[in-house]
Structures are given as C-alpha cells and as structure tokens.
C-alpha cells in the first residue's frame, strides 16, 4: 500500500448517533477507530473541494483524487457556459473562510459566472490553499473501492475494516486505505441516451461522430460543424434550450442552418417556464427568448416525440419514433445534439454495499425528497449526513451523484451535504444534524460535475449551465 505522510492533526472516525453521549465521549470513541487513516474524497469539482475545505477546517486528514489533469476538469469542458445562479450561491462557506485568510477577494456576488470563471476565480484558488494543496492528487482515477481483505459478501468485522481505494495513475495502480469515503465524482460523461426507453443501442453508439452530448461551443472550433446544417436538438430541459439559443445565433449568420427541437413534453409551452414571472431574472429570460424564437418560426418543434430508433441513409440520419402513438420519422438530419440528462456511474463501487433507490438511482433515503415527478428545485428541502448513509458505514455519495438521475440538485445543497458529513466524521453530532442552508423561495440551482440535467434549473439567457 502507498504510504502517505499527512501534516494535519489526527482526527476521529464516526459512531452511530447516540443521544445520551456527550460530544467529547463520542470523539474519544472515534479516536480508536482507524484514526490514523485519511478520509478519501473523489472528484476535484465544487463539492469535492468543499468537502476538503470543511475537513481541513476541522483538522481532519484527507486525500482528494481527481481523475483529470486539472482542477475542475469537467467544468472546463463546458467553460463557455454561463450559470444562471449568481456567485453568492456558488461559493462554499468553509472554502470562502480559508480563502479570505489568504487575502482572496470574492467576485461581485450578484454576477453570473461562466464555467471557466468558476474554475479560474474560485476552484483553482481553493485547490492552492496550503490546507488543501498537499493532499490533492491529479491524474488519479479511482477504479475500485472495497473493504480491506473483505469482499462484498463478507459481513464479519466488516464495519471495522478500512476502505481500500485502487487508484490508477499514468505509472501504476496504487492502493490507499481510508477510514471514510466521500464520492463527489458527479455524473459527467455518463449521458442518458436519446431513446425514450432510456436504452443505449449499437446504432446510437455507431453514430457517435454525428451526435454531441452536452452544450457545444458554437463560438469556437465547433461552429463550422453546425453551420448550414440540418441540426436536431433532443431534450426538453434547459441545456436543450441553451443549445437552441446558440444555434439560433448561428442561424443569423447562415440562413441555411435548420433547427429541429425534438422532445417528449406534451406541448412546447411546458418548456418555457415562468418567463417574466420567474423570481430568478436570468432563468425567466431564457424561457422568454426561446418562446420568441418559436413564435417567429426560427425553430421547428416536434413534440411529444418518443424516439425509438436511428438509421443512416446517404450520409444523413433518420430519427424513428412516434407522436401520440402514431409512427413518424424525422429525416435528413446532418447533426444531433443530445441534452437528455445524465446518470451516475456505479461501476467502480461494485464491492461497496450501497443503498440506492431503484427508480431515481439516488441515495435511497433521498428519493422521496427529490423525485422529479414530485419536486422541483424550490421544493427539495435541505438534508445532511443522516439521509446520505449507505449500508457500508462512512461511505457517502454527495453532489449530483447522490441525486442519481434526478435533475433537482442545487450546488448550495451539495455544500450543505459535505458540511454535515464533515461534522459527523468529526464526532460533532449536533452540527451534523443542524440545517445550515438558506435559499430563496424558488430555489437556486447550480452546477456540479455535469451540465446535463433536464427539468430543474434554467441557465442564463445567453449561454449557461443548469441544475447539476
């Protein structure tokens, strides 16, 4: 096993919540349980770095693994996108305290940052903090997590066994032991397919050179790919709207560009949102702009369209499906942009005993709180460590990944998740149970590891991200 020297003070692990024990007693009991091992964090995005900041403030050992070569690697892939939520809701409180101690000045809190600004002005300075930087490992992909000398089937002494993370670097595969794991790896790179049934097919995979998942940068190198083409945008959420607005700007310079919006909603009006009545101005503006473009005939809408298949004919694509149970084809498509949301990757967690809801694929206890069939951003209540527990104690999914396929995640909610978990792992039961999150009545949506959620948060009017 790879040995790592940590400079932060030894800390405690965690015990079940017990009402008749003092905080000091709980901490003393924690100290005897794998106290020399760090807490492992996966992912150097907003939520992973916030977890590190909270643990650092409490003097706890941690190590953070980032698969990419830089901080906020996933966000940089959509750095051209502007968030619709202002800076004030995108900065974690513990990270801000540590930054201010180093003389950092925050951006104008009412401004709406681009993804690249979020990384360069906030995440990178957080990662360079002396309390965090020595314990962050880039180009380190976690490929499996298990319990030491204990596979998933074995129960004897399971709780006492430390976690073991297998981490792949450019040189070798290393093993790291940890007393707890916080998985903040998000859902980036795991897009949902375009089929209404939620199934990937060989035909869709074979057309990967003609299908883009996410929001392309139409002001850069990708502009030429869509200029003068017949483009289908698939998805009924706000990443799709954002993509459509950018394509409409492209069409202003080349009238041969055709835009087809394919979605499952019963009517296009359902996608407009609150418009001028929305309490977040940028979010309402987005709906108003797309409404105007539809009324002007700049975008062709096909809904409710349920995609059942794809085919390629004479170098162009045909989308096969049905509208109100009647067969229909959308023909002669040159390019497709898919914004159908994302899903979590559990492949490297096969040896961990998880508590996952079968429908939302979220943490099981969260499912009734976040189910998008019932909830929107504004109605998801704050939650913490208690709701995020799994069968294997001290293992946590946080951020967008904790919500599974549900698109109702708020970045500020992710910050509250890791604050509560850090308190619990420090033996501070009172703080772990306390809710310390205040949001406007309508909720404020933000980003985590991916801009592909589809029905919760709207981006700003020009080009933005959404509820991730």
Secondary structure, 3 states (H helix, E strand, C coil): CCCCCCCCCCCCCCCCCCCCCCHHHHHHHHCCCCCCCEEEEECCCHHHHHHHHHHHHCCCCEEEECCCCCCCHHHHCCCCCECCCCHHHCCCHHHHHHHHHCCCCCCCCCCCCEHHHHHHHHHHHHHCCCCCHHHEECCCEEEEEEECCECCCCCCCCCCCCEEEEEECCCCEEEEEEEEEEECCCCCCCECCCCCCCCCCHHHHHCCCCEEECCCCCCCCCHHHHCCCEEEEECCCHHHHHHHHHHHHHHHHCCCCEEEEECCCCCHHHHCCCHHHCCCHHHHHHHHHHHHHHHCCCCEEECCEEEEEEEEECCEEEEEEEECCEEEEEEEECEEEECCCECCCCHHHCCCCCCECCCCCCEHHHHHHHCCCCCCHHHCCCCCHHHHCCCCCCEEECHHHHHCCCCCCCHHHHHHHHHHHHHHHCCCHHHHHCCCCCCCCCCCCCCCCCCCCCCCCCCCCCCECCCC
